[in-house]
Every structure is written in structure tokens, then in C-alpha cells.
Amino acid sequence: MKKRLMRCLSLLLCAVLLSVPALAAEPAAGEPARQGPVRVWGTVTWLDNGGLLVENSNESDPLHEVVLHGESIICLDAVTGESMELEQIKDGDTIYAWVGPAMTMSLPPQATAQVIVANIPADYGVPQYYEIASVTPQAMIDIYPPPALTWTEVTATDGTTLRITDEAELTPYRTKNIVRLEDLIPGTGILVWSNAQGQPERVLVFPYAYQGYVSVTEEGVVSVNGGAVAQKAKIRENGETLLPLRAVAEVLGLQMKWDPAQGAVVSRNGETVLTAMPGGAIQGVDDAGVAYEVPGTCIVEEGVTYLSQAAMLQLLDLYPAA
């Protein structure tokens, strides 16, 4: 019953979410927002409607009371990192939760939970959840095949920088896949247990939720999955960033062709992913094959088709790396 109520409420919540200004800066026009998960903590109370009220004792904390909902919440044991059923959390238990950066403006605010850590022993160093925004890997000599990394430095969306070495225990979430330091790329979610000196000792790596990641420098250099593409981005007067569509698509193994009626057509294995008409509609195609329109700009200059960064990231399922 609790799962059913949580599912219904999460759908209702998605329909009425409003951004809380304190949680994230307003992006420039047409720019994708790089808003990572927000941490809340405290003791919990199950509500009659299936929500989880989380309250902590710090009344100066703007999120000292939050109601959590969610359809696909990952609930983990704080010590073992193993999965738990949400129903195992009891009234009065202390939890740490990471929620989406969008919340309702109600009092208390309501949010969609992504990860909950429970079964926390007294005075225990609670593992922390991060979303990687950028990576500075160990510099390696140019040989092939490249040797394995012995360390990598990641910066999370909240600004936290972690130096993770090959002495840390890296394990995948709910799979038997082998994960390496090289797998810690922008957009990856990780749960980190650190020692008394703040050095990561254990890292639980969650499945990657994107097709890749894109970054744009102040000079307009566009990188896809860490490698620069041939054409630079164009920055419009309103701050909107336009990316070279073909150059990005081909790095991702996609194909692009031109159709007089649809404009640029990007496909994967013969299936259309997006269409973009210069000065006209920009459309994606959902899993059922139904086209849907997204806002953005498409232009052609000197034979190169450019598309709004925000639209491209959405339609190609890419992460906006720092």
C-alpha cells in the first residue's frame, strides 16, 4: 500500500513542482541547468498519504522539514550499502536522503527522493551521495594501450572535490560488472564512504543514466565524452549556446542526413532520434515512435547545422559536464 501511495503522490508532485531559488542559480537563456541532488537529513515519520516527513533539529536549516515522495527511490543500508525495502524504515529512524533540486513551495516543501541511506548506527560516518560534474584524471604517458589509472579527482555538483585512488574499493550497484576509476565520468552517481581523514575508502557506483557527456569552454570549444570536436559552439546575444549538430552526433555513433521537409534528421541504427528545421520545429521521438516538440533554436551557418545546447542534451540524452 505504501508503494502505491508513494507512486501516486510522486506523479502528482511532478505535475506541480516549482524551483526553490535557494537551491540552484537561474541558468542563462537556453542553457541547461546543472543542478545536482540536494541532501536532507533527520528523523522520519510516515504520513497517512504515504509520504515520509523528514525533520532535523537545526531550525536555521531551510530544509529542516521536508516531505519525501518518489516512485523509484534507491534505499540503502548505511553500513553495508545493500538495498533495503522502503517499508523497513520506521517512525523515529534517522535517515539521509538526496532529492531532486526542484521542490514544491508548500510548507513543508515536498521533493522527489533519489537515494535514501538508512540503518545508521550512532556516531557513524554516514556515506555521502554525489553526482560527478567534472573529472581531472591522472596524467598518463602517451602509450597504447594506456595503463590503468591509479587515481582520479572528481568534482561533484555541490562543489565537493574527491581524490579517489586505486586503493579504494569500487563496487557496482546491483550488478556484477567490474568498475574502474576510468568509469567515474561526468553524470555518474556515487555513494562514498570516507575515512577519518576524508579519503574515500569505498565507492558504490550507480549505473550510468546518459548516452554521454558534453562540455563547452568559454572559448566555445565543444568536447564530447572528453574529446574536442571539429567545430566550435556559437554563443548568441541572449546567452544561448548552439552546438554543431553533426559533429556531436557522429562522435556518439549517430547518423545525420538532410531532409527538405524535416531539416536535419539524426538517427541511431536507422531509427530517427531527432529532427531540427532551421528557424522551425525541433522534435524528438519517444519510445512509442511519437514525435514531440522541444523549445530551442536551429540555424545553418557556412554549411554547419547548429542546435541549442539544452535541446540537444535533452534529445540525445547527454549530461552537461562542467
Secondary structure, 3 states (H helix, E strand, C coil): CHHHHHHHHHHHHHHHCEECHHHCCCCCCCCCCCCCCEEEEEEEEECCCCCEEEECCCCCCCCCEEEEECCCCEEEECCCCCECCHHHCCCCCEEEEEEEEEECCCCCCEEEEEEEEECCCCCCCCCEEEEEEEEEECCCCCCCCCCCCCEEEEEECCCCEEEEECCCEEEECCCCCCCCHHHCCCCCEEEEEECCCCCEEEEEECCCCCCEEEEECCCCCEEECCEECCCCCEECCCCCEEEEHHHHHHHCCCEEEEECCCEEEEEECCEEEEEECCCCCEEEECCCCCEEECCCCEEEECCEEEEEHHHHHHHHCEEECC
